[in-house]
Amino acid sequence: MPALVVPNRARPSNIPIFESRVPKPEELVVLSKPMLEATVKLGNLLKGCSAKWAIAGDLGEILFGVNVQPDHMTILTTKAGCIEISERLAPLQTEPPKKVQKQIKRNAEVDQKHLPIKIESYTSQFKIDEQRLDVHGDFRIQVGDWGWGDPLDFEPEDVYVVGLRMPVAPLEFKQELYMGLGWIDRVRKINEAMAKRHHKIV
C-alpha cells in the first residue's frame, strides 16, 4: 500500500517553472537565528542515533531553500525511533511518546473536492532553546474515507547546516506527497527551490 491512498487520482502533467528575476523581500528564504541554533543543537544531540530519522515539515523544506516560515521543528522516524529520540532528549521533553490521531486544518483538494485529512503517529514533544520539536514515529495519512496509507518512508538526503550533516526529508518526496493532496501552492514553492538547486531557472 502506498503512503497516500487517493484512488483514481490523475497526476498533474506539468509543474510551473518560474522565470528568473530578482526576488522580492518577502520571497527571500531565511531561517531565523533561534531556529537555526536549535536545529544545530538538535543535530548534535542526535549524533549516533541508531534509528532512521529526518528533519521534515517546513524546517526540512527551508533547509533546501523552499520559501516557507517554520514555527517549529519536526522529525519523522519510526515508532522505535520516537522512543529512542525521547530517551536521548529526555531532559527536554514536554510530552512523552503516545499514539495520536487528529484531523489537520488544511483539506486535500482532489478532483475539485475538499476532503479532510487525518494523521496518525507515535508523537512526542520537546523544547530546545524555546523552539518546539515534534517527533512523529510511523506517521500515516488518511484522506477522506479512503483508508490509511502506509507509514511514510523515504531515504533522507544529507544537508549541511553550519557544517553539521543533517538527514532531511527529500524535496522529491514532499513534492509527490503534496501533489497527491492537491496542494499545488506548496508544489510550486518546492518546484521553484528545486529549479534553483539544479540551475534550471529559465
Secondary structure as GFF3:
##gff-version 3
##sequence-region A 1 202
A	DSSP	three_ten_helix	25	27	.	.	.	ID=ss1
A	DSSP	alpha_helix	33	45	.	.	.	ID=ss2
A	DSSP	beta_strand	53	56	.	.	.	ID=ss3
A	DSSP	alpha_helix	57	62	.	.	.	ID=ss4
A	DSSP	beta_strand	73	77	.	.	.	ID=ss5
A	DSSP	alpha_helix	79	88	.	.	.	ID=ss6
A	DSSP	three_ten_helix	90	92	.	.	.	ID=ss7
A	DSSP	beta_strand	93	103	.	.	.	ID=ss8
A	DSSP	beta_strand	108	110	.	.	.	ID=ss9
A	DSSP	beta_strand	113	115	.	.	.	ID=ss10
A	DSSP	beta_strand	117	128	.	.	.	ID=ss11
A	DSSP	beta_strand	131	143	.	.	.	ID=ss12
A	DSSP	beta_strand	157	161	.	.	.	ID=ss13
A	DSSP	beta_strand	164	168	.	.	.	ID=ss14
A	DSSP	alpha_helix	171	181	.	.	.	ID=ss15
A	DSSP	alpha_helix	184	197	.	.	.	ID=ss16
###
